[in-house]
Amino acid sequence: MARELHLDLAIIGSGPAGLAAAVKAKQLGIKDVVVFERDERPGGILPQCIHNGFGLHKFKEELTGPEYANRYIRMAADQQVDIELDTMVLEIDKTRTLTAVSEYGGLRTYKCKSIILAMGCRERPRGAIGIPGTRPAGVFTAGQAQRMVNIEGYMPGEKIVIQGSGDVGMIMARRLTLEGAEISAVAEILPYTSGLIRNEVQCLHDFDIPLLLRHTVMEIHGDKRVEGVTLSEVDSGWNPIAGTEKFIACDTLLLSVGLIPENELSKMAGVVLDPSTGGAYVNEFLETDVPGIFSCGNVLHVNDYVDEVSTEGEIAAWGAQHRIKGKLFGEKNLIAIAGDETIGQIVPQAINGQRPVTFYIRVKRPMEKLTLRIGDVFEKKFAYARPGEMLRVSLPKKVFAEMKPALTRLNVSCEER
Amino acid sequence: MTAAKAATLPQIGDYDVIIIGGGIIGAMVARQLSKFQGRFAVLEKAAFPGCGVSKASLSQIHLPDFCPPGSLKGKLCRDAPARFKKLAVELEVLYREVDELWLALEPEQVGDLEAARARAESHGATGYEIIGPQKIRELEPHVTPEAVAGLYARGLGVIYTPEWNFALIENAVQNGVQLYLQAEVIDIAKTREGIYRLTTRQGTLSSRYVINAAGLYADEIARMAGDGHIHLSLRKGTMLIFDKSASHLVQNMIFGSFSESHSQDIAPTAHGNLILGVHYVKTDKKSDTQVSREGIQETLKLGRQLIPALSEKDVITSFAGILANSNMTRDGDFFIAPSEHAPGVIHVMVGAPGLSAAPAIAEYVVDLLGDAGWRTLEKAGFNPRRRGWPRFATAPPEKKQQMIDTDPKYGHVVCRCEQVTEAEILGSIRRGARTMDAVKHLTRAGMGRCQGGFCAPFVLKHLADELKISPTRVTKNGPGSHQIVKMTKAEADI
């Protein structure tokens, strides 16, 4: 039978969120901290992200993914953080009981004072977007291809079409070009790329990779291995426009059509999820509606920059410390944060209104020269906003001093000037 | 292949009975034959048995309420659930019991329910009950409020066909049957002594009796044997699999209406997902398993008529299978009969519910072999038991620890969505899985919500290591379906 153990803090996932949370938790004086990592190495998805651009905020320099991970791995080692590798958390529940399994440790159960969820996200597969056609070899998600090329040394194909312009897809377009593959096209169903402009410029335009906006793969061809795809232009309702079909011969189709926060464990614990982010509803401590369970990084909402993921890990660690010490948050008097129809997602979804807070916001559609308003207490102007780039809005403490004490709701909206 | 080249192929076997096709019918017949004395072989054209129509089915074990009175299919699937239950114990494979709820959405359809009950009863099935909206709601709270009546029957089943297919073949092989993979039959000739000579891509084999269980290709095999008058008409059916997060929507095997173009059917799978089918279109291409945008939309529509809360967001994969009916029977009945022109050849051409009837079909085929002159002598020492393999995901906690104590690799979860461990993946390869798909069908690694996004590279590496081949030679489902094109560095460098 499983041995039962006790922990102050369990962190699930050793990616940029989990490691930052662990380091911060130790700095804050939390003693028994264990990080559970299902992979054979720490760092989450970072070890396969060998491109640069990480760490500009946190370290004021441009690092690669493995370098960024190594900074935190070293800090974690300095703080004597216990990272359990090759260890899968099978279950957590409302009472913060966690069951994990590994080859060397067997099945173990932990009673935890606090849990930080930092499991990251997974990629949307082919089935989820229902691409018609045959089911040959040679259809991969962009992240899967990234792991193959950068970790395993496998070349997934030589003539490649990429569906979707998520960041990983665009980065892989460049990466596979550098490895000698031909990227015939990156097709995006939206009228704009869904990742960062920076990646559109540096990964596609700089390498003359054709970007086909308002295009989608209508059909996959090939019996054994992919032999080609049919692309079609779509109208504003994403319906294919007859007569615009074109066949492109290729041996591989990569999909970069969205990331989904991986909240299976959160659901087991009864954590309520926000359908707009796919992650938990949280307050400014990033605590979920299950007391003592926190959520940060891409399992909370898909971020653009790793630095912000780590910052969220630190916030969650700070919240966990309060919980472990039994300090009250004043969660009884929360102010709900509600976006209007211009807002795609917003985190946190509730605040206490006593402390400075940073909101992470995505607009629903591209906008120019806009003003973002939070209730009637705060506004900020932006030159532009796109769903692919998260807005970051920090509310200083003095804003709250001006708010009415009985306030229960703050509406967030954007307006073009 | 030219005749000259075929003539140079080596003779690789001499048998009493050869079964063409290692799908669920061929596998069931092989296992049944292995109870008797004799030399038997199964010829499978693919790299792994059961990858044709058998794989692309709903994997449901039905009662004979679809089968016209007096039909052969009704006779053969009368006690299908009981037979499957017994086999599940012997072969240590998954069998999940579910009940049937056949819905009428309009008052006029209530007559269809009565007719279904009458059909079932004509085949000796009992226990059918017509229920009203309130009882329907108790059984299935998410069913459309339009349901006016339902036909309710207990004790049907769902399985995962590829798992059964493999287990049956494994048990047959264990009892002396020879399995040839990638052994497509390209010619059948008959000697003066009445022995059939089968030319395959592996070599030639001879046998006195031949069972044609070639599924969609059974008409071509019949033609090779001299029966050119047999034709198959094909319908392609689209099915969808839903994420387990939608599983609370359906508890029973729910049917709606049936026609040439659809069979409205939504049910839990053996593994706890939901499967929805079937939208049919006519096709004349046997390899046409393409899923169309329209097919997916129409299938979803069928499902939403019964369960309005079904969301396309929860679809994790779609696939198509082909249903074949021969021109030798009426009303889509099974055609299981000796060849008119080639004595000793027995054709087995079955549409739905071929899976349900498969155990009885196997017995029926052995009877036909007896009629054709084969002496059926039971063999001492037939071992009906095949060892399944423990599944970490579904084992109770105390069993999980035991499994890890026996083999620590049960502690290493590789497929996170379905919680498949390294021990299971290695086990599947050591027991005969040679392709990515075979590992997937035997272990479920890659069948969850991320569809192999995380575990596929790991499975690929294990296949290469265990089979001692370059990763570039690992395939999805046989020659030509390689997963990767080359290594980024010369293999000697890494």
Contacts between the chains, C-beta under 8 A, distances in Angstrom:
chain1	res1	chain2	res2	distance
A	1	B	397	7.2
A	1	B	398	5.5
A	1	B	401	6.5
A	2	B	397	6.2
A	2	B	401	6.3
A	38	B	413	6.7
A	38	B	416	6.3
A	86	B	412	5.9
A	88	B	412	8.0
A	88	B	413	3.8
A	88	B	416	6.6
A	88	B	419	7.5
A	90	B	413	7.7
A	90	B	419	6.9
A	99	B	397	7.7
A	101	B	400	7.1
A	101	B	404	7.2
A	101	B	411	5.2
A	101	B	413	6.5
A	102	B	411	5.0
A	102	B	412	7.0
A	103	B	404	7.4
A	103	B	408	4.4
A	103	B	409	6.2
A	103	B	411	4.0
A	103	B	412	4.7
A	103	B	422	7.8
A	104	B	408	6.9
A	104	B	411	7.3
A	105	B	411	7.2
A	106	B	401	5.7
A	106	B	404	4.7
A	106	B	405	7.2
A	106	B	408	8.0
A	106	B	411	5.9
A	107	B	397	6.6
A	107	B	400	5.3
A	107	B	401	4.8
A	107	B	404	6.5
A	107	B	411	7.5
A	122	B	449	7.7
A	122	B	450	4.7
A	122	B	453	5.8
A	122	B	454	7.1
A	123	B	450	7.1
A	123	B	453	5.3
A	125	B	316	7.0
A	125	B	317	7.6
A	125	B	449	7.7
A	125	B	450	6.0
A	125	B	451	3.8
A	125	B	452	7.8
A	125	B	453	6.1
A	126	B	317	7.5
A	126	B	451	6.8
A	127	B	241	7.4
A	127	B	315	6.1
A	127	B	316	4.7
A	127	B	317	3.4
A	127	B	318	6.2
A	127	B	451	5.9
A	128	B	313	7.5
A	128	B	315	6.7
A	128	B	316	6.5
A	130	B	291	7.9
A	130	B	293	7.2
A	130	B	296	4.9
A	130	B	312	7.2
A	130	B	315	6.5
A	130	B	318	6.1
A	132	B	290	6.6
A	132	B	291	5.0
A	132	B	292	4.8
A	132	B	293	4.8
A	132	B	295	7.3
A	132	B	296	6.8
A	133	B	290	5.3
A	133	B	291	6.8
A	134	B	289	6.7
A	134	B	290	5.2
A	135	B	289	7.2
A	135	B	291	8.0
A	135	B	319	6.9
A	136	B	476	7.2
A	136	B	481	6.4
A	137	B	436	7.7
A	137	B	475	6.8
A	137	B	476	3.7
A	137	B	477	7.6
A	137	B	481	4.1
A	137	B	482	6.4
A	137	B	483	5.5
A	138	B	483	7.9
A	140	B	456	7.8
A	141	B	453	5.1
A	143	B	453	6.7
A	144	B	452	7.7
A	144	B	453	5.3
A	144	B	454	7.7
A	144	B	456	6.2
A	144	B	457	6.8
A	147	B	457	5.5
A	148	B	457	5.6
A	148	B	484	6.6
A	149	B	488	6.1
A	151	B	457	7.6
A	152	B	457	5.4
A	152	B	460	7.9
A	152	B	461	6.7
A	152	B	471	7.6
A	153	B	487	5.4
A	153	B	488	4.8
A	153	B	489	5.6
A	153	B	494	5.6
A	154	B	457	7.1
A	154	B	460	7.4
A	154	B	471	5.9
A	154	B	483	7.9
A	154	B	484	4.3
A	154	B	487	6.5
A	154	B	488	7.1
A	155	B	484	5.9
A	155	B	485	5.3
A	155	B	486	4.7
A	155	B	487	6.6
A	155	B	488	5.2
A	156	B	483	7.7
A	156	B	484	5.5
A	156	B	485	7.1
A	157	B	484	7.8
A	157	B	485	5.5
A	158	B	485	5.5
A	179	B	488	5.8
A	218	B	293	7.3
A	219	B	290	7.4
A	223	B	287	6.4
A	223	B	480	7.6
A	224	B	476	7.7
A	224	B	477	7.6
A	224	B	478	7.4
A	224	B	479	7.4
A	224	B	480	3.4
A	224	B	481	4.1
A	225	B	480	6.1
A	225	B	481	5.6
A	225	B	482	6.5
A	251	B	485	6.8
A	264	B	417	7.9
A	267	B	245	7.8
